[in-house]
Amino acid sequence: MIFETNRLIVRKLTLEDLQPFFELESNPEVLQYATGEVKTLEECEAELKELIHKYDKKGNDFWIYAIERKSDNQFIGTLAFVKDENRDDEIGYRFIQRYWGNGYATEVCESLIPYCKSIGMKKLIGCVVDKNVASAKILERFNFTKEKSFVSDDIGLPETKYVLYL
């Protein structure tokens, strides 16, 4: 376990996560504001294996964790910690569509901030596609401030970069 909230556990991915990971990564609605294309089951399996392998890779700066519901041990999404082009710690999350609207993203962010402080992070970055109003509201709720607006190279949509100094 990386950290937990009242209802959730954030933990390392395992191969047993393949089916729900595929459900997440094969849904165009989930990916509409994110980097990445819809994937096949085989592509998800290869990606999952690579993400798991990265946990033990020295110098890794691309961490993807599972978000699991405590009540039934159900994988419901992923949480990302990656270094951006400026070597800042960027966060991101995705949830399987049927779990949207339950306050899980807010709950993860609420516990994520003290966790990041506890491991010595000084600043968090979140880049949100401007049309993704719900994610922007969550970051603003936790005192992330707008740093700049831009059109991303990877998805070609207007985005806002948010920053939180810890």
Summary of the structure (lengths in Angstrom):
residues: 166
radius of gyration: 15.2
end to end distance: 22.2
largest distance: 40.0
contacts: 463
relative contact order: 0.16
helix: 34%
strand: 33%
